[in-house]
Amino acid sequence: MSINIAIDGPAGAGKSTIAKKVAADLNFIYVDTGAMYRAMAYYFLQKRISPDDEKTISAECQNAEVTIAYKDGEQQVILNGENVTGYIRKEEVGNMASATSVYPQVRQKLVELQKQLARKNNVIMDGRDIGTCVLPDAQVKIYLTASVDTRAKRRYDELTSKGVSCDMEEIKKDIEERDYRDMHRENSPLKQAEDAVLVDSSDLTIVQVVEKIKDICKEKCDL
Ligand code: DC
């Protein structure tokens, strides 16, 4: 039987950075489910569909085929045969993903793909509903969070280090809006699973969080 580790939490808590490192150390496959929602969102943006147009989005789901592959250990997202990994990190795509992931058709399709991957492989999967909905029987569940101020500062530093000019207050507002939407939607809202371990990364370094999560995994799975 495969071993499944679920990591959920709000945007900017460091889920993907941490999950990638834990996966490499434990020799697990890392599955970034947010990237799947972003690929679908990228498709809707290209088609110029409004995020409010549930009918068209639901119908268009069947035309957007999302799969994942691995290149040099990094997850690649393939949308209708095209590798879109390099196009899905923009704020615009993240906001569209948050807005369109509320629709059941979008979720059904991606959750099925996520379950299949976890059945066949030892995975660390991160997202919003992994412990509560996608992998309710995961051997390890982590809820990774950090304060809004910490997450905004991390995002600000990331963008400015890339030479992108940005405004701290705008970033904070974006994070708060995204949190609200992800936590209050009707379908699979972001929340801590009852059996998840809470890890707050606000005052911890990446290495400290990785070690903490590896310790939890070793304790729970006898790795
Ligand atoms: O983790 P991320 O920022 O790449 O995710 C983008 C959006 O996708 C997020 O705001 C909500 C949605 N999402 C989701 O609904 N369920 C998941 N398992 C992962 C992401």
Residues whose N, C-alpha, C, O or C-beta is under 5 A from the ligand:
A	BS01	DC	A11 T33 G34 A35 Y37 G94 A97 S98 S101 D126 G127 R128 D129
